[in-house]
Amino acid sequence: MINDYKDLIVWQKSMDLTYEIYKITKFLPSEERFCLIDQMRRAVISVPSNIAEGYGRSSKNEFSRFLSIAHGSLRELETQILICEKLNYIDKQTLKNLLSNISEVGRLLGGLKSKLNK
C-alpha cells in the first residue's frame, strides 16, 4: 500500500541512482567540477525530488506533470553519462549499469504516469 511517496518503487530506485551518480562523480576529473559534475548531480537530484513534489500536489494532473519533469531530467542525465563515456571518464561496464538503471527508472516513471492518466 502506498501511504507516502517514499513507498513508491520509482522514488526508491531514483534515490539509488542518485547515490550511484554521486559515487561516480567523485572520481571525475576536477576540471569537470563546475560543469559536468554539477550538471549530472542536478539532473539526478531532480528525479526523486520531482516525484516527491508531484506526489504532494493536489491533483493527479499535477503529479503527472511532475513525473514528466522527472523523466526529462532522467534523459538529461542519460545524455551526460554518454558524454562521460565519450570522454573516457567511465568504463563500458559502468556505462552499461547506469544505462540499465536509468532505463528501469524511466519504465517505472512511464508506468506510474500511465496509471495516473487512466
C-alpha positions as CSV (number, residue, x, y, z in Angstrom):
1,M,0.0,0.0,0.0
2,I,1.2,3.5,-0.9
3,N,1.0,5.9,2.1
4,D,3.8,8.2,1.1
5,Y,6.0,9.0,-1.9
6,K,8.8,7.1,-0.2
7,D,6.7,3.9,-0.7
8,L,6.9,4.3,-4.5
9,I,9.4,1.9,-6.1
10,V,10.2,4.6,-8.7
11,W,11.2,7.0,-6.0
12,Q,13.3,4.3,-4.2
13,K,15.1,3.4,-7.5
14,S,15.7,7.0,-8.4
15,M,17.3,7.5,-4.9
16,D,19.6,4.5,-5.6
17,L,20.5,6.1,-8.9
18,T,21.3,9.4,-7.2
19,Y,23.6,7.6,-4.8
20,E,25.4,5.9,-7.8
21,I,25.9,9.2,-9.6
22,Y,27.3,10.9,-6.5
23,K,29.8,8.0,-6.1
24,I,30.8,8.1,-9.8
25,T,31.1,11.9,-10.0
26,K,33.6,11.9,-7.1
27,F,36.1,10.3,-9.4
28,L,35.6,12.5,-12.5
29,P,38.4,15.0,-13.3
30,S,38.5,18.0,-11.1
31,E,38.2,20.3,-14.1
32,E,34.6,19.0,-14.5
33,R,33.6,20.2,-11.0
34,F,31.7,23.2,-12.2
35,C,30.4,21.7,-15.4
36,L,29.7,18.1,-15.9
37,I,29.7,17.0,-12.2
38,D,27.3,19.8,-11.2
39,Q,25.0,19.2,-14.1
40,M,24.9,15.4,-13.5
41,R,24.2,15.9,-9.8
42,R,21.5,18.5,-10.5
43,A,19.8,16.2,-13.1
44,V,19.8,13.1,-10.9
45,I,18.6,15.0,-7.8
46,S,15.7,16.4,-9.9
47,V,14.3,12.9,-10.5
48,P,13.3,11.8,-6.9
49,S,12.7,15.4,-6.0
50,N,10.1,15.9,-8.7
51,I,8.5,12.6,-7.9
52,A,8.2,13.7,-4.2
53,E,6.9,17.1,-5.1
54,G,4.4,15.8,-7.6
55,Y,3.1,13.3,-5.1
56,G,2.5,16.1,-2.6
57,R,0.4,18.1,-5.1
58,S,-3.3,18.3,-5.0
59,S,-4.2,16.5,-8.3
60,K,-3.3,13.6,-10.5
61,N,-2.7,16.0,-13.4
62,E,-0.1,17.9,-11.4
63,F,1.5,14.7,-10.2
64,S,1.7,13.5,-13.9
65,R,3.3,16.9,-14.9
66,F,6.0,16.5,-12.2
67,L,6.6,12.9,-13.4
68,S,7.2,14.3,-16.9
69,I,9.7,16.7,-15.5
70,A,11.4,13.9,-13.7
71,H,11.5,11.9,-16.9
72,G,13.1,14.9,-18.7
73,S,15.8,15.1,-16.1
74,L,16.4,11.4,-16.4
75,R,17.1,11.9,-20.2
76,E,19.3,14.8,-19.4
77,L,21.3,12.6,-17.1
78,E,21.5,9.8,-19.7
79,T,23.0,12.3,-22.2
80,Q,25.6,13.4,-19.6
81,I,26.5,9.8,-18.9
82,L,27.0,9.2,-22.6
83,I,29.2,12.3,-22.7
84,C,31.3,10.9,-19.8
85,E,31.7,7.7,-21.8
86,K,32.8,9.5,-24.9
87,L,35.4,11.4,-22.9
88,N,36.6,8.1,-21.4
89,Y,35.6,9.2,-17.9
90,I,33.7,6.0,-17.3
91,D,34.3,2.4,-18.5
92,K,31.9,0.3,-20.6
93,Q,30.6,-1.7,-17.6
94,T,29.8,1.4,-15.6
95,L,28.0,2.8,-18.6
96,K,26.0,-0.4,-19.1
97,N,25.0,-0.5,-15.4
98,L,24.0,3.2,-15.4
99,L,22.0,3.0,-18.6
100,S,20.2,-0.1,-17.3
101,N,19.3,1.7,-14.1
102,I,18.2,4.8,-16.0
103,S,16.1,2.6,-18.3
104,E,14.4,0.9,-15.3
105,V,13.6,4.3,-13.6
106,G,12.2,5.5,-17.0
107,R,9.9,2.5,-17.3
108,L,8.7,2.9,-13.8
109,L,8.0,6.6,-14.4
110,G,6.1,5.8,-17.6
111,G,4.1,3.1,-15.9
112,L,3.1,5.4,-13.0
113,K,2.2,8.2,-15.4
114,S,0.0,5.9,-17.4
115,K,-1.7,4.6,-14.3
116,L,-2.4,8.2,-13.2
117,N,-3.8,9.2,-16.6
118,K,-6.3,6.4,-16.7
